[in-house]
Amino acid sequence: MADEGNVISDLNLNNGADNAPSAGIISQYIKDLSVENPNAPVSFQWQDQPSFDVQFNIGARSIEGEVHEVELKITCTSKTEAGTAFIVDLSYCGLVGMRNLDENQAHAFLFAEAPRLIFPFARRVIADAVRDAGFAPFLLEPIDFNGLYLQQLQEQQAGGAPAASATDEPAGHA
């Protein structure tokens, strides 16, 4: 019984104040999706081993107050010696809510953690789009967004460039 009283009194200490740091994904959505299958149906007969090129970039912008949009742009291209089999361009976004985070924590969440959280969903969209174009699903390898984020910060510090603000789009994520 005595322990229960301590829990209640601990809850009352905050007196309803919501000042703890918090961040999370509010919603996710496809902002833009383009699928090109420029050489169909001939490309379905090609026997050459395709080469794949995957490019991605992360952007973030403030929407209103504590809400930000994180945009994960991914372009996947499959080519053989005969030509381009497919191109998928995806802009996949997440609305992020953040409260009581300092600028460094907010920046890290927007450019490392939020992309990590929405990536599996973007990966599925790309796999489905490639399958729907008539090819075997293309499954992207997992991406270490935190490692890339830290690498980019080190490069900026070494180059003397100021760190990007929470509304900037980091360059060099490819």
Order of alpha helices (4+ residues) and beta strands (2+ residues): alpha-beta-beta-beta-beta-alpha-alpha-alpha
